[in-house]
Amino acid sequence: MTGLRSSSTGLYDNNHWWYPNWPEVVTLPVHFRKHGYQVVGSGKIFHHTAGNNPPNQWDYFERFLFRNDPWFRGSKLNYPWSRHTPYPRGFPFGGV
């Protein structure tokens, strides 16, 4: 949500908290706030690790209904719109 490439930030996956290393970076939500928009969010916007949704990014942020843990899915019943399908045999992912 910064528009910066990994090669320029040095952060190559979503498990790092970017804010301590790049506090001056203007994210998309901050950009919109600076230009008069009300910015709201919910769910997994900035990925995975604790602290990746700094409060200064949002006017309002709704936490997960289930838990404030982005890895928790609790039950397949929490996501009724996605049907369970078994993995294909032999991992036929050659075209991916």
C-alpha positions in Angstrom: 0.0 0.0 0.0 3.0 2.2 -0.3 3.6 1.9 -4.1 7.3 1.1 -3.4 9.1 -1.9 -4.8 10.7 -4.5 -2.6 14.0 -3.8 -4.2 13.9 -0.2 -2.9 12.6 -1.0 0.6 14.5 -4.2 1.3 11.3 -5.8 2.5 10.7 -8.9 0.5 7.7 -10.6 2.3 4.6 -9.7 4.2 6.0 -10.8 7.6 7.9 -7.6 8.3 6.5 -4.6 10.0 7.5 -1.9 7.5 6.6 1.1 9.7 9.7 1.2 12.0 11.9 1.0 9.0 10.0 3.5 6.8 8.1 5.9 9.1 8.1 8.7 6.5 6.4 6.6 3.8 3.0 7.9 2.8 0.6 5.0 2.4 -2.5 5.1 0.2 -4.9 5.5 3.3 -2.7 8.4 4.6 -2.6 10.0 1.1 -6.4 10.0 1.0 -6.7 11.3 4.6 -4.4 14.2 3.7 -6.7 15.1 0.8 -9.9 15.2 2.8 -11.3 11.7 2.4 -12.6 9.7 5.3 -10.6 6.5 5.4 -12.1 3.3 6.8 -10.8 -0.3 6.7 -11.5 -3.8 7.9 -9.7 -7.1 7.8 -6.3 -7.8 6.5 -5.3 -4.6 4.7 -1.6 -4.4 5.8 -0.6 -8.1 6.1 0.0 -10.5 8.9 2.2 -9.3 11.7 1.0 -7.4 14.8 1.1 -3.7 14.4 0.7 -3.6 10.6 -2.4 -1.5 10.9 -1.1 1.6 12.6 -4.0 3.7 14.0 -2.7 6.8 12.1 -3.7 5.1 8.8 -7.4 5.1 9.4 -10.3 7.3 10.5 -12.0 4.1 11.5 -10.9 0.5 11.4 -13.2 -2.4 12.1 -11.4 -5.4 13.6 -12.1 -9.0 12.4 -15.4 -10.4 13.7 -13.7 -13.7 14.6 -10.5 -12.6 16.4 -7.9 -9.9 15.9 -5.5 -12.6 14.5 -5.2 -12.6 10.7 -4.2 -16.3 10.6 -7.3 -17.5 12.5 -10.1 -18.9 10.4 -11.8 -20.8 13.2 -14.1 -22.9 11.2 -15.1 -23.5 7.6 -18.5 -22.3 8.7 -17.1 -18.8 9.0 -16.7 -18.6 5.3 -19.9 -20.2 3.9 -19.3 -18.7 0.4 -16.3 -20.8 -0.3 -17.0 -24.5 -0.7 -14.4 -27.1 0.5 -12.7 -28.8 -2.4 -10.1 -31.5 -2.0 -6.6 -30.9 -3.4 -6.0 -32.5 -6.8 -3.9 -35.7 -6.7 -0.3 -35.5 -7.5 0.0 -31.7 -7.3 -0.7 -30.9 -11.0 0.4 -27.3 -10.7 2.8 -27.3 -13.7 0.9 -24.6 -15.5 1.0 -22.2 -12.6 
